[in-house]
Structure formats: C-alpha cells, structure tokens
Amino acid sequence: MRKINFLIDFNNIASKALYVTRKNSKSKVFPSSEHDKQTLIIQLHNAICYEINNLKYVLSNVFICCDSRTTFRSKIYYDYKRTRKEKRDAIDDIDFNAYNELMNKYIEYLKSIEVLLVVQQDDLEADDLIYFIATDYFNYDISSIILSSDKDLHQLLMHNKEKDSFIIAYNNLHSKRTFTIHQDSFYMFKGKA
C-alpha cells in the first residue's frame, strides 16, 4: 500500500474555525466566555478529526504544522504582513490574546496525541514547514496531501508519474477553485468546489 502523508496547516484551519464560531456567538467580544472557548475548540477539533477520518485508510503520517509567533521574514522585512495585522487590530469583537492563548493550549493537547506529529519551529510559518516536509518526503517517493486554503501552497503541487507520487493541496473550505483528489487514482486535477 502506498504511503501518504497528511499535512494540516493548523493556523489556517484555526482561523477559519474562529470566524465561523464567532459568527454564531452572542458574546460582544469573542472568545470571552468558557462556552465560547469550548465551542471554538470543538469546532476546530471536529474539523481536524473529520478530515483525518475521511482519509484514514490511506494515511501513513499526520502532521499538524503550526506557525511560530515570530518569523524570519518579519525580522528581515518590518512590514511583512503588516496590513494583515492592521486589519486584525481593527476587529474589536475578537480578543486575539485570548484566542492565541487558547490555541497554544490546544496545540499542547494535540502534542499529547501519539498518532499526530505536531510540528512548530521558531521563526517559521506553517507553510514553510509544510514545504520542507512535503518536498523531503516527495524526494523519497512518498506522497503528501496538504489541508489548507493558503494559495501560496499551490506552488508545491507536484506529480511524479513514474513513481506515482504526488503533492496535492486539498481545501475543505469551499473556495471557488481548489485542487481536489480524484478518489480512484489520487491524481491531481483542478476543479470547482
């Protein structure tokens, strides 16, 4: 049976869970109550488990790739993702400190689950880690499926027809265009969600 790694862009999935859960909250600032925090963790945990469960029969490793709080890019280039930070700071109904604290606790919990490989490295973002892991395994003819809506990861897509190994991006977040898995052969194709 072929070996396939599953690489989850944790911060990408967590931010989607944050905005979905915030929309359904009655709190003025989210996540402020224990109910908000529990709901967010349940939403995130269910999303991760659902995706792993969908692919459980073909996976050999599951990597949860997490951003570092600082990156080498922000140290080199002061304005790196500055507009993103400004937009986030303008959102007054999300307590990002409480959110980050909650995500750090959840990451520690994920590290305790033996079948998951939680990867976090100082100065690197999750997409850097995904790049290193996916391309390294690809060089050994081991395929990878990436769960993320980050379009930067599309540059990683590869297919070696001789060895039938691949790197594909899988988007569970219902974007208009996505790279999808053909269930019979696991070849890449572009499709509409």
Phi, psi and omega per residue, in radians:
M1 nan 2.422 -3.119
R2 -1.198 2.580 3.082
K3 -1.625 2.324 3.115
I4 -2.370 2.252 3.053
N5 -1.639 2.597 3.071
F6 -2.068 2.059 -3.105
L7 -1.954 2.063 -3.082
I8 -1.829 2.165 3.051
D9 -1.384 1.601 -2.989
F10 -0.994 -0.862 -3.054
N11 -1.137 -0.577 3.092
N12 -1.135 -0.827 -3.133
I13 -1.191 -0.707 -3.126
A14 -1.127 -0.686 -3.142
S15 -1.189 -0.618 3.071
K16 -1.118 -0.748 3.115
A17 -1.095 -0.671 3.124
L18 -1.026 -0.877 -3.061
Y19 -1.241 -0.602 3.086
V20 -1.165 -0.779 -3.105
T21 -1.210 -0.678 3.127
R22 -1.061 -0.696 -3.124
K23 -1.008 -0.586 -3.071
N24 -1.647 0.023 -3.098
S25 -1.535 2.595 3.069
K26 -1.668 -0.068 -3.113
S27 -1.261 2.559 3.091
K28 -1.244 -0.660 3.072
V29 -2.146 2.293 -3.053
F30 -2.021 2.489 -0.228
P31 -1.537 1.998 -3.102
S32 -1.855 -0.616 -3.115
S33 -1.656 2.838 3.067
E34 -1.085 -0.617 3.099
H35 -1.069 -0.781 3.090
D36 -0.998 -0.820 -3.090
K37 -1.122 -0.777 3.119
Q38 -1.111 -0.736 3.139
T39 -1.091 -0.753 3.127
L40 -1.097 -0.814 3.141
I41 -1.111 -0.731 3.119
I42 -1.095 -0.777 3.121
Q43 -1.032 -0.832 -3.126
L44 -1.157 -0.814 -3.124
H45 -1.095 -0.745 3.113
N46 -1.114 -0.678 3.121
A47 -1.107 -0.779 3.136
I48 -1.141 -0.840 -3.122
C49 -1.102 -0.687 3.130
Y50 -1.038 -0.816 -3.111
E51 -1.187 -0.705 3.096
I52 -1.114 -0.765 -3.124
N53 -1.086 -0.647 3.124
N54 -1.079 -0.510 -3.051
L55 -2.002 0.171 -2.957
K56 -1.010 -0.483 -3.079
Y57 -1.409 -0.206 -3.123
V58 -2.015 -0.059 -3.047
L59 -1.554 2.455 3.010
S60 -1.837 -0.636 3.107
N61 -2.402 2.541 3.030
V62 -2.103 2.062 3.110
F63 -1.853 2.242 3.003
I64 -1.791 1.885 -3.055
C65 -1.726 2.163 -3.032
C66 -2.069 2.518 3.064
D67 -1.211 2.586 2.917
S68 -1.408 2.715 3.129
R69 -1.165 -0.514 3.055
T70 -2.183 2.692 3.132
T71 -2.223 2.745 3.113
F72 -1.110 -0.509 3.132
R73 -1.145 -0.714 -3.137
S74 -1.235 -0.422 3.077
K75 -1.317 -0.557 -3.138
I76 -1.475 -0.750 -3.049
Y77 -2.101 1.819 -3.030
Y78 -0.949 -0.695 -3.060
D79 -1.488 0.172 -3.123
Y80 -1.034 2.097 -3.131
K81 0.997 0.462 -3.124
R82 -1.120 -0.712 -3.139
T83 -1.137 -0.581 3.088
R84 -1.110 -0.762 3.115
K85 -1.110 -0.725 3.129
E86 -1.107 -0.715 3.102
K87 -1.123 -0.736 3.134
R88 -1.122 -0.723 3.135
D89 -1.129 -0.462 3.134
A90 -1.343 -0.250 3.124
I91 -1.447 1.958 -3.053
D92 -1.716 -0.030 -3.141
D93 -1.807 0.197 3.046
I94 -2.180 2.235 3.059
D95 -1.598 1.663 -3.068
F96 -1.196 -0.442 3.061
N97 -1.171 -0.787 3.099
A98 -1.123 -0.707 3.107
Y99 -1.071 -0.850 -3.128
N100 -1.094 -0.704 3.102
E101 -1.091 -0.758 3.124
L102 -1.116 -0.740 3.132
M103 -1.150 -0.652 3.089
N104 -1.087 -0.725 3.087
K105 -1.123 -0.719 -3.132
Y106 -1.167 -0.683 3.081
I107 -1.069 -0.725 3.092
E108 -1.069 -0.696 3.074
Y109 -1.084 -0.791 -3.140
L110 -1.054 -0.615 3.114
K111 -1.090 -0.433 -3.132
S112 -1.397 -0.187 -3.141
I113 -1.536 1.957 -2.971
E114 -1.074 -0.502 -3.083
V115 -1.434 -0.153 3.119
L116 -1.759 2.490 3.051
L117 -1.911 1.756 -3.125
V118 -1.527 2.174 -3.066
V119 -2.110 2.170 3.083
Q120 -2.584 2.260 -3.062
Q121 -2.328 2.349 3.105
D122 -0.904 2.410 3.045
D123 1.265 0.085 3.139
L124 -2.082 2.557 3.033
E125 -1.590 2.888 -3.141
A126 -1.016 -0.687 -3.118
D127 -1.174 -0.484 3.026
D128 -1.148 -0.800 3.136
L129 -1.111 -0.738 3.111
I130 -1.049 -0.768 3.108
Y131 -1.008 -0.895 -3.091
F132 -1.076 -0.806 -3.092
I133 -1.169 -0.884 -3.066
A134 -1.096 -0.795 -3.106
T135 -1.239 -0.605 3.110
D136 -1.117 -0.830 3.108
Y137 -1.139 -0.668 3.125
F138 -1.028 -0.658 3.103
N139 -1.103 -0.349 3.070
Y140 -1.831 0.344 3.099
D141 1.085 0.553 3.057
I142 -1.912 2.196 -3.043
S143 -1.413 2.782 3.113
S144 -2.410 2.483 2.998
I145 -1.995 2.252 -3.105
I146 -1.895 2.206 3.076
L147 -1.745 1.867 3.133
S148 -3.002 2.695 2.991
S149 -1.802 0.137 -3.136
D150 -1.232 1.980 -3.098
K151 -1.177 -0.368 3.086
D152 -1.061 -0.463 -3.101
L153 -1.313 -0.230 3.137
H154 -1.132 -0.366 3.089
Q155 -1.209 -0.238 3.130
L156 -1.464 -0.249 -3.005
L157 -1.054 2.212 -3.108
M158 -2.522 2.765 3.050
H159 -2.615 2.201 3.069
N160 -1.873 1.777 -3.064
K161 -1.135 -0.608 -3.132
E162 -1.099 -0.773 -3.101
K163 -1.665 -0.143 -3.097
D164 0.972 0.710 3.044
S165 -1.917 2.732 -3.032
F166 -2.685 2.844 2.882
I167 -2.227 2.101 3.118
I168 -2.241 2.667 3.068
A169 -1.801 2.343 -3.094
Y170 -2.124 2.221 -3.061
N171 -2.062 1.949 3.116
N172 -1.546 0.107 -2.927
L173 -1.779 0.314 2.986
H174 1.033 0.794 3.046
S175 -1.336 2.914 -3.114
K176 -1.205 -0.643 3.106
R177 -2.184 2.388 -3.103
T178 -2.609 2.749 2.977
F179 -1.620 2.257 -2.952
T180 -2.132 2.864 3.114
I181 -1.760 2.205 3.002
H182 -1.421 2.086 -2.955
Q183 -1.080 -0.561 -3.073
D184 -1.353 -0.720 -3.001
S185 -2.105 -0.152 -3.112
F186 1.061 0.474 3.024
Y187 -1.467 2.815 -3.115
M188 -1.510 2.527 2.897
F189 -2.720 2.661 3.102
K190 -1.537 2.347 -3.132
G191 -2.522 2.991 3.083
K192 -1.704 2.418 3.132
A193 -1.420 nan nan
